[in-house]
Amino acid sequence: MSGPQPPREAAGEVAERPGRIEAVEVRHPWRWVAVAVIAVLALMLAHLLVTNDQFDWGFTLEVMNQNIVLRGLLVGTLFTTVCAMAIGIVGGVLLAVLRLSDNPVLAGVSWAFTWFFRAVPRYVLLSLTGGLGALFATGLSIGVPFDFLLTQWFGTPQLRLLSIDQQALYALFGGVFGGIVGLGLSEAAYMAEIARAGLLSVDKGQHEAAEALGMTKRLAMRRVVLPQAMRVIVPPTGNEVIAMLKDTSLLVAIPVTTELFYRVSQIKNQTYEVMASNMAAVLYYLLATSLLMVGQYFLERRFGRGYGASPRRPAAAGVSLGPGGAK
């Protein structure tokens, strides 16, 4: 059996080296074609916006500075969005917890609520909300349930805490409050599914570990499960906030007059400046949604800490991370 062969260099032979590799970068001509097409379309759009007489930008700025338009933006659009999303987020989390409950009655109620409010279009739902006053011809009273039966049977006085007549109900639900209620209940149904998906994304081991530390289910949900579920909940919730901001234009179904697009439409109908008036609403919606997108970005970064790839920290001086350990 022959022993190990000496290296070729040791035997006096010169090792052959490979020649220089002539690497050619892969070319993507269609990318540049796409860039050229996009550049031409962008120039055409800019030319249209600047030279077309229908885009009267001076008149657009006048519409944006109208007091009724600013009030519609603040009250009918921004304020309604904040209040409706508050109802939707709180209600959605509660519905998600009920949906995941072991109690079939609570889970069934949550499913029925979600089914109804996801099935009915928001425009139709707001029309129903605005007409709720018609359901209570004698007004609405809040107090002990079925107290009128107790009055008939035992002669006890009716225990009513608050009574609202029909005209007040029409005024209440026929304004911003009705829009907040309608949009908030509709949003709660969508947020319930988003929150449920977020809660299901957290491994069961997290629940068990929290309970092993002596936490109650409620405390474990608040301190362990929900913070981890927020990583999944925040991105679609940001999209829902943006969608809610735009859906406030549907308040005309009630109708709510203190709303941005409704006010812009009034000016448009009076002046016949269609495009210039509509662009005022478009610019306000673009500004508001852009701010919301920035806030969503920072929230996603905040709740996404610790997930995904992170940059490797440089090794300390005098320490080798490879074989052999410290130098």
Phi, psi and chi 1 to 4 in degrees:
 res  aa     phi    psi   chi1   chi2   chi3   chi4
   1 MET       -  125.0 -177.2  176.2 -178.7      -
   2 SER   -76.5  148.9   60.5      -      -      -
   3 GLY   -80.0 -176.9      -      -      -      -
   4 PRO   -64.7  139.8   22.9  -32.9      -      -
   5 GLN   -81.2  141.0  -62.4  -66.2  -31.6      -
   6 PRO   -71.0  154.8   26.2  -34.7      -      -
   7 PRO   -58.1  153.0  -20.4   31.3      -      -
   8 ARG   -64.9  -34.3  -59.3  178.4   66.3 -178.5
   9 GLU   -65.5  -36.5  -70.2   80.9   -4.1      -
  10 ALA   -68.4  -28.7      -      -      -      -
  11 ALA   -82.2    3.6      -      -      -      -
  12 GLY    91.7    4.0      -      -      -      -
  13 GLU   -92.5  145.2  -59.9 -179.6    7.6      -
  14 VAL   -93.3  124.8  178.6      -      -      -
  15 ALA   -72.1  137.7      -      -      -      -
  16 GLU   -78.7  128.3  -63.7 -177.3    0.7      -
  17 ARG  -100.8  142.7  -61.3 -177.3 -179.7  -85.8
  18 PRO   -66.5  152.0   24.8  -33.5      -      -
  19 GLY   -73.0  172.5      -      -      -      -
  20 ARG   -68.1  131.9 -178.4  178.9  179.0 -178.3
  21 ILE   -83.4  123.0  -60.7  176.5      -      -
  22 GLU   -93.3   87.8  -62.2  -67.0  -20.9      -
  23 ALA   -80.8  134.0      -      -      -      -
  24 VAL  -115.5  125.5  178.7      -      -      -
  25 GLU   -67.1  138.2 -177.7 -179.5   -1.0      -
  26 VAL   -68.8  127.7  178.3      -      -      -
  27 ARG   -94.7  145.6  -68.1  178.9  172.7   83.4
  28 HIS  -126.7   78.2  -58.5  -80.0      -      -
  29 PRO   -64.6  -31.9   23.9  -34.1      -      -
  30 TRP   -69.9  -23.0  -71.7  108.2      -      -
  31 ARG   -63.3  -43.8  -69.2 -176.1 -178.1  179.2
  32 TRP   -68.9  -31.8  -66.2  105.8      -      -
  33 VAL   -64.0  -43.5  172.5      -      -      -
  34 ALA   -63.7  -41.0      -      -      -      -
  35 VAL   -61.6  -42.0  170.0      -      -      -
  36 ALA   -64.0  -42.6      -      -      -      -
  37 VAL   -62.8  -44.2  171.3      -      -      -
  38 ILE   -63.9  -39.4  -67.1  173.4      -      -
  39 ALA   -64.0  -40.9      -      -      -      -
  40 VAL   -64.8  -44.1  170.9      -      -      -
  41 LEU   -63.5  -38.8  -67.1  176.1      -      -
  42 ALA   -64.6  -41.3      -      -      -      -
  43 LEU   -65.4  -38.5  -69.4  174.6      -      -
  44 MET   -63.7  -41.4  -67.2  173.3   62.3      -
  45 LEU   -65.1  -43.3  177.4   60.2      -      -
  46 ALA   -62.8  -40.1      -      -      -      -
  47 HIS   -63.5  -39.8 -179.2  -93.0      -      -
  48 LEU   -64.1  -44.7  175.7   67.4      -      -
  49 LEU   -67.0  -29.4  -66.2  176.0      -      -
  50 VAL   -88.6  -39.6  172.9      -      -      -
  51 THR   -97.8  -20.1   60.9      -      -      -
  52 ASN   -73.8  129.5 -164.1  -58.4      -      -
  53 ASP   -69.0  -20.0  -65.3  -24.6      -      -
  54 GLN   -68.6  -23.4  -65.8  -62.9  -38.9      -
  55 PHE   -91.2   84.4  -67.1  102.7      -      -
  56 ASP   -90.0   90.6 -171.8  -11.0      -      -
  57 TRP   -68.2  -28.6  -63.3  107.5      -      -
  58 GLY   -63.9  -43.8      -      -      -      -
  59 PHE   -67.5  -34.9 -175.7   78.1      -      -
  60 THR   -59.6  -43.6  -62.1      -      -      -
  61 LEU   -65.2  -35.3  -66.9  177.7      -      -
  62 GLU   -63.6  -42.2  -68.8 -178.3   11.4      -
  63 VAL   -63.9  -41.6  174.3      -      -      -
  64 MET   -65.0  -26.3  -64.8  177.9   67.4      -
  65 ASN   -93.8    2.4  -70.2  -36.3      -      -
  66 GLN   -68.6  139.5  -67.5  -71.1  -31.7      -
  67 ASN   -61.9  -39.5  -69.6  -28.9      -      -
  68 ILE   -67.2  -33.6   57.8  173.3      -      -
  69 VAL   -71.0  -42.7  174.6      -      -      -
  70 LEU   -63.6  -38.9  -67.7  173.5      -      -
  71 ARG   -66.9  -38.7  178.3  175.4  172.4   79.8
  72 GLY   -63.6  -37.8      -      -      -      -
  73 LEU   -65.0  -45.6  171.9   65.4      -      -
  74 LEU   -73.7  -44.1  -64.3  176.3      -      -
  75 VAL   -88.7  -58.7  177.3      -      -      -
  76 GLY   -73.3  -26.5      -      -      -      -
  77 THR  -103.7  -62.9  -58.8      -      -      -
  78 LEU   -71.9  -50.4  -60.7  179.8      -      -
  79 PHE   -62.9  -42.7  178.1   74.0      -      -
  80 THR   -64.3  -38.9  -58.5      -      -      -
  81 THR   -62.8  -45.7  -61.5      -      -      -
  82 VAL   -63.0  -48.1  171.8      -      -      -
  83 CYS   -67.7  -43.2  -65.8      -      -      -
  84 ALA   -65.2  -38.5      -      -      -      -
  85 MET   -70.4  -32.5  -75.5  -54.6  -56.1      -
  86 ALA   -62.3  -45.4      -      -      -      -
  87 ILE   -63.5  -42.7  -64.5  174.8      -      -
  88 GLY   -65.8  -41.6      -      -      -      -
  89 ILE   -70.1  -48.4  -68.4  174.1      -      -
  90 VAL   -63.2  -47.2  174.5      -      -      -
  91 GLY   -64.3  -37.9      -      -      -      -
  92 GLY   -65.5  -40.9      -      -      -      -
  93 VAL   -64.2  -43.5  172.2      -      -      -
  94 LEU   -62.4  -43.1  -67.1  176.4      -      -
  95 LEU   -65.0  -36.9  -72.1  169.7      -      -
  96 ALA   -65.3  -41.2      -      -      -      -
  97 VAL   -65.1  -40.9  173.0      -      -      -
  98 LEU   -65.2  -38.5  -66.2  178.9      -      -
  99 ARG   -64.1  -32.6 -176.2   74.4  179.8  -85.6
 100 LEU   -90.0    3.9  -63.1  175.2      -      -
 101 SER   -71.5  152.6  173.2      -      -      -
 102 ASP   -76.4  -14.1  -64.0  -28.8      -      -
 103 ASN   -77.6  117.6 -169.9  -43.1      -      -
 104 PRO   -66.3  -28.0   22.7  -31.8      -      -
 105 VAL   -68.6  -47.7  175.8      -      -      -
 106 LEU   -63.8  -42.4  -62.2  179.4      -      -
 107 ALA   -64.1  -37.9      -      -      -      -
 108 GLY   -68.2  -39.7      -      -      -      -
 109 VAL   -63.5  -42.9  169.4      -      -      -
 110 SER   -62.7  -42.3  175.4      -      -      -
 111 TRP   -64.3  -42.3  177.6   87.5      -      -
 112 ALA   -64.4  -41.9      -      -      -      -
 113 PHE   -61.5  -47.8 -178.0   97.0      -      -
 114 THR   -63.4  -41.3  -55.6      -      -      -
 115 TRP   -61.5  -45.7  163.9   74.5      -      -
 116 PHE   -66.8  -51.0  177.2   80.3      -      -
 117 PHE   -77.1  -17.2  -76.7   97.5      -      -
 118 ARG   -83.4  -24.1  -70.3  178.5   67.3 -168.6
 119 ALA   -82.8  -30.4      -      -      -      -
 120 VAL   -88.5  126.5  179.1      -      -      -
 121 PRO   -60.1  148.9  -22.0   32.5      -      -
 122 ARG   -65.6  -33.4  -75.7 -174.5  173.9  177.0
 123 TYR   -63.8  -43.6 -172.1   87.7      -      -
 124 VAL   -66.6  -40.5  178.1      -      -      -
 125 LEU   -63.2  -40.0 -175.9   62.3      -      -
 126 LEU   -68.2  -32.5  -70.7  173.3      -      -
 127 SER   -63.9  -40.4  -60.8      -      -      -
 128 LEU   -66.4  -41.0  -66.0  175.1      -      -
 129 THR   -62.8  -42.0  -55.3      -      -      -
 130 GLY   -65.7  -22.9      -      -      -      -
 131 GLY  -103.4   18.0      -      -      -      -
 132 LEU   -63.0  -25.8  -77.4  178.6      -      -
 133 GLY   -60.7  -26.1      -      -      -      -
 134 ALA   -68.9  -19.4      -      -      -      -
 135 LEU   -75.9  -18.2  -63.6  177.5      -      -
 136 PHE  -123.0   84.4  -53.5   96.9      -      -
 137 ALA   -65.8  -32.4      -      -      -      -
 138 THR   -98.4    9.8   59.0      -      -      -
 139 GLY    95.9  177.6      -      -      -      -
 140 LEU  -119.9  127.9  176.3   64.3      -      -
 141 SER  -118.9  137.9  -62.3      -      -      -
 142 ILE  -114.8  127.1  -58.4  175.0      -      -
 143 GLY   179.4 -146.6      -      -      -      -
 144 VAL   -73.4  128.7  177.5      -      -      -
 145 PRO   -62.4  139.2  -21.8   32.3      -      -
 146 PHE    58.3   31.6  -59.1  105.4      -      -
 147 ASP   -68.9  -21.8   58.0  -15.4      -      -
 148 PHE   -68.0  -29.9   59.3   93.3      -      -
 149 LEU   -70.2  -37.0  -66.0  178.4      -      -
 150 LEU   -64.3  -34.2  -62.4  176.9      -      -
 151 THR   -67.2  -41.1  -58.7      -      -      -
 152 GLN   -67.9  -38.0  -65.2  176.9    3.3      -
 153 TRP   -83.2  -42.0  -64.7  -18.4      -      -
 154 PHE  -117.7   -5.0  -54.7  105.4      -      -
 155 GLY    75.0   15.1      -      -      -      -
 156 THR   -76.0  151.0   57.8      -      -      -
 157 PRO   -69.5  152.1   24.3  -33.1      -      -
 158 GLN   -69.9  132.8  -67.0 -174.9   -4.6      -
 159 LEU   -97.4   87.0  -56.6  176.1      -      -
 160 ARG  -113.2  129.4  -56.8  -67.0  172.2   89.9
 161 LEU   -90.3  -33.1  -58.9  177.3      -      -
 162 LEU  -151.2  136.8  177.8   64.8      -      -
 163 SER  -129.5  134.5  -64.1      -      -      -
 164 ILE  -128.0  126.3  -53.4  174.8      -      -
 165 ASP   -76.2  171.6   59.8   21.2      -      -
 166 GLN   -66.1  -39.4 -170.9  179.4   37.3      -
 167 GLN   -63.4  -39.3  -65.9  -60.5  -36.5      -
 168 ALA   -66.3  -34.4      -      -      -      -
 169 LEU   -66.2  -41.5  -73.3  176.1      -      -
 170 TYR   -59.8  -43.9  -87.7  121.6      -      -
 171 ALA   -67.6  -35.4      -      -      -      -
 172 LEU   -71.2  -52.7 -176.8   63.4      -      -
 173 PHE   -83.3  -10.2  -72.6  100.5      -      -
 174 GLY   -90.9   14.3      -      -      -      -
 175 GLY  -128.8 -151.5      -      -      -      -
 176 VAL   -63.9  -35.7  174.8      -      -      -
 177 PHE   -60.5  -43.0  177.6   79.2      -      -
 178 GLY   -62.6  -38.2      -      -      -      -
 179 GLY   -65.4  -39.7      -      -      -      -
 180 ILE   -64.1  -43.6  -68.9  173.7      -      -
 181 VAL   -64.1  -47.9  171.6      -      -      -
 182 GLY   -63.3  -48.3      -      -      -      -
 183 LEU   -68.3  -36.4  -68.2  175.9      -      -
 184 GLY   -65.8  -42.9      -      -      -      -
 185 LEU   -67.1  -39.3  -66.5  177.9      -      -
 186 SER   -63.9  -41.5  175.9      -      -      -
 187 GLU   -68.1  -32.7 -173.6   58.5   37.2      -
 188 ALA   -60.2  -35.8      -      -      -      -
 189 ALA   -65.6  -40.9      -      -      -      -
 190 TYR   -72.1  -40.5  -69.8   94.2      -      -
 191 MET   -66.7  -26.6  -75.7  -58.0  -54.8      -
 192 ALA   -61.8  -42.2      -      -      -      -
 193 GLU   -71.0  -37.3  -67.5  -59.3  -63.1      -
 194 ILE   -65.4  -46.1  -66.4  174.5      -      -
 195 ALA   -65.7  -37.6      -      -      -      -
 196 ARG   -64.1  -41.7 -175.7  169.1   70.5   92.6
 197 ALA   -63.4  -38.0      -      -      -      -
 198 GLY   -66.7  -41.2      -      -      -      -
 199 LEU   -66.9  -37.6  -65.8  176.1      -      -
 200 LEU   -71.9  -18.1  -69.4  176.1      -      -
 201 SER   -75.6  -16.0   67.7      -      -      -
 202 VAL   -85.1  128.8 -179.5      -      -      -
 203 ASP   -62.8  146.1 -170.3   81.7      -      -
 204 LYS   -61.5  -26.4  -85.0 -168.8  172.7 -177.4
 205 GLY   -60.2  -27.6      -      -      -      -
 206 GLN   -66.2  -41.3  -58.9  -68.4  -31.7      -
 207 HIS   -61.2  -48.2  -61.6  -98.2      -      -
 208 GLU   -64.3  -39.7  -61.9  170.5   -4.9      -
 209 ALA   -65.6  -40.0      -      -      -      -
 210 ALA   -65.4  -41.7      -      -      -      -
 211 GLU   -68.1  -32.4  -66.6  177.6    2.8      -
 212 ALA   -66.2  -26.4      -      -      -      -
 213 LEU   -83.7    2.2  -66.9  175.1      -      -
 214 GLY    94.5    7.0      -      -      -      -
 215 MET   -76.6  145.6  -67.7 -174.4 -178.6      -
 216 THR   -76.2  167.5   61.8      -      -      -
 217 LYS   -62.5  -38.5  -71.6 -173.6  176.3 -178.8
 218 ARG   -66.9  -43.0 -178.7  178.7  -57.9  178.1
 219 LEU   -67.8  -39.3 -174.4   61.6      -      -
 220 ALA   -64.2  -37.1      -      -      -      -
 221 MET   -64.9  -40.3  176.7   67.5   68.2      -
 222 ARG   -78.1  -37.2 -178.8  164.1   55.9   89.6
 223 ARG  -100.8  -21.7  -68.5 -169.9  175.4 -179.2
 224 VAL  -116.0  -51.8  177.6      -      -      -
 225 VAL   -76.7  -53.3  178.5      -      -      -
 226 LEU   -60.5  -43.6  -86.7  179.1      -      -
 227 PRO   -58.0  -35.1  -26.8   36.3      -      -
 228 GLN   -77.1  -33.7  -63.0 -176.9   64.6      -
 229 ALA   -70.4  -22.4      -      -      -      -
 230 MET   -61.0  -28.0  -70.2  -60.7  -69.5      -
 231 ARG   -60.6  -33.3  178.8  177.3   60.7   92.0
 232 VAL   -89.1  -29.0  178.5      -      -      -
 233 ILE   -80.1  -37.2  -66.1  174.6      -      -
 234 VAL   -61.5  -48.3  166.9      -      -      -
 235 PRO   -58.1  -51.0  -26.1   36.3      -      -
 236 PRO   -68.4  -26.9   21.9  -31.8      -      -
 237 THR   -66.6  -39.0  -58.6      -      -      -
 238 GLY   -60.1  -40.2      -      -      -      -
 239 ASN   -64.9  -36.6  -65.7  -25.3      -      -
 240 GLU   -67.7  -36.3  -71.5  -63.7  -44.1      -
 241 VAL   -63.9  -43.4  174.8      -      -      -
 242 ILE   -64.5  -41.7  -66.1  173.2      -      -
 243 ALA   -64.3  -37.3      -      -      -      -
 244 MET   -65.2  -40.4  177.3   63.1   70.2      -
 245 LEU   -57.6  -41.2  179.2   75.0      -      -
 246 LYS   -75.9  -31.7  -63.6 -178.5  -66.6 -175.2
 247 ASP   -73.0  -10.4  -75.3  -14.5      -      -
 248 THR   -64.0  -18.8   54.2      -      -      -
 249 SER   -66.8  -14.4   59.0      -      -      -
 250 LEU   -80.2   -4.7  -60.0  176.2      -      -
 251 LEU   -63.1  -10.9  -67.1  177.0      -      -
 252 VAL   -63.0  -18.6   68.0      -      -      -
 253 ALA   -69.8  -17.7      -      -      -      -
 254 ILE   -78.3  -51.4  -69.8 -177.6      -      -
 255 PRO  -101.5  146.2   32.9  -29.5      -      -
 256 VAL  -103.1  122.2  173.8      -      -      -
 257 THR   -87.1  -24.4   58.3      -      -      -
 258 THR   -89.0   68.2   53.7      -      -      -
 259 GLU  -140.6  146.5 -172.3  -87.4  -37.4      -
 260 LEU   -56.4  -57.8  172.5   61.3      -      -
 261 PHE   -68.5  -31.7 -170.6   68.3      -      -
 262 TYR   -63.3  -43.0 -175.4   89.0      -      -
 263 ARG   -66.6  -41.8  -67.3  -60.7 -167.0 -176.1
 264 VAL   -63.2  -38.7  169.5      -      -      -
 265 SER   -65.3  -35.1  -62.2      -      -      -
 266 GLN   -61.4  -46.1  -76.0 -175.9  -41.6      -
 267 ILE   -63.7  -39.6  -61.6  175.2      -      -
 268 LYS   -62.1  -42.1  175.0 -178.9   63.0  177.9
 269 ASN   -70.4  -26.3  -64.5  -27.5      -      -
 270 GLN   -84.0  -34.1  -67.0  172.9    0.0      -
 271 THR  -104.0  -14.6   60.7      -      -      -
 272 TYR    62.0   20.0  -60.7  101.4      -      -
 273 GLU   -92.0   83.6  -67.0  -78.5   -7.9      -
 274 VAL   -69.0  -59.3  178.7      -      -      -
 275 MET   -68.6  -40.6  -68.0  -56.4  -59.7      -
 276 ALA   -63.5  -39.6      -      -      -      -
 277 SER   -70.6  -44.2  -59.7      -      -      -
 278 ASN   -62.9  -34.7  -73.2  -22.4      -      -
 279 MET   -65.4  -27.1  -72.3  -54.9  -62.3      -
 280 ALA   -62.9  -44.5      -      -      -      -
 281 ALA   -66.9  -40.2      -      -      -      -
 282 VAL   -60.5  -43.8  169.1      -      -      -
 283 LEU   -65.8  -39.5  -69.0  177.4      -      -
 284 TYR   -66.5  -40.8  -88.4  133.4      -      -
 285 TYR   -65.6  -40.2  -76.4  126.1      -      -
 286 LEU   -62.8  -42.2  -74.4  174.4      -      -
 287 LEU   -64.8  -46.7  176.0   61.8      -      -
 288 ALA   -66.0  -44.5      -      -      -      -
 289 THR   -68.3  -32.5   53.2      -      -      -
 290 SER   -64.3  -41.7  -61.1      -      -      -
 291 LEU   -63.9  -39.2  -66.4  176.9      -      -
 292 LEU   -65.7  -37.4  -70.1  175.6      -      -
 293 MET   -64.4  -38.2  -70.3  177.4 -175.9      -
 294 VAL   -64.3  -45.1  172.9      -      -      -
 295 GLY   -61.9  -38.9      -      -      -      -
 296 GLN   -63.0  -39.0  177.7 -177.2   -9.0      -
 297 TYR   -60.3  -46.2  166.3   77.1      -      -
 298 PHE   -69.9  -34.6  -75.0  105.4      -      -
 299 LEU   -65.9  -42.9  -80.0  176.7      -      -
 300 GLU   -62.0  -39.7  -70.5 -177.0   13.7      -
 301 ARG   -67.4  -34.9 -167.4  172.2   69.1  171.0
 302 ARG   -67.8  -47.2  167.3   67.3  176.2   81.0
 303 PHE   -85.4   -8.6  -72.2  103.3      -      -
 304 GLY   -94.7    7.3      -      -      -      -
 305 ARG   -63.8  136.3  -67.6 -177.9  -54.8  176.5
 306 GLY    90.9   -3.4      -      -      -      -
 307 TYR  -112.8  148.2  -66.8   92.7      -      -
 308 GLY    80.5 -175.7      -      -      -      -
 309 ALA   -73.7  140.4      -      -      -      -
 310 SER  -125.8  148.0   58.2      -      -      -
 311 PRO   -62.6  139.4   21.5  -31.9      -      -
 312 ARG   -74.1  133.4  179.9  177.3  -63.8  179.5
 313 ARG   -74.2  142.8  -65.1 -178.7  179.4  178.2
 314 PRO   -66.6  147.7   23.2  -32.6      -      -
 315 ALA   -70.7  149.2      -      -      -      -
 316 ALA   -67.8  155.8      -      -      -      -
 317 ALA   -62.0  133.4      -      -      -      -
 318 GLY    83.7    7.3      -      -      -      -
 319 VAL  -119.9  131.6  176.4      -      -      -
 320 SER  -107.4  130.1  172.6      -      -      -
 321 LEU   -88.9   -3.2  -60.1 -178.4      -      -
 322 GLY   -92.5 -169.2      -      -      -      -
 323 PRO   -60.5  139.7  -20.6   32.2      -      -
 324 GLY   108.9  -18.4      -      -      -      -
 325 GLY    74.7 -145.5      -      -      -      -
 326 ALA   -74.0  145.6      -      -      -      -
 327 LYS   -96.1      -  -67.6 -178.1 -179.5  179.4
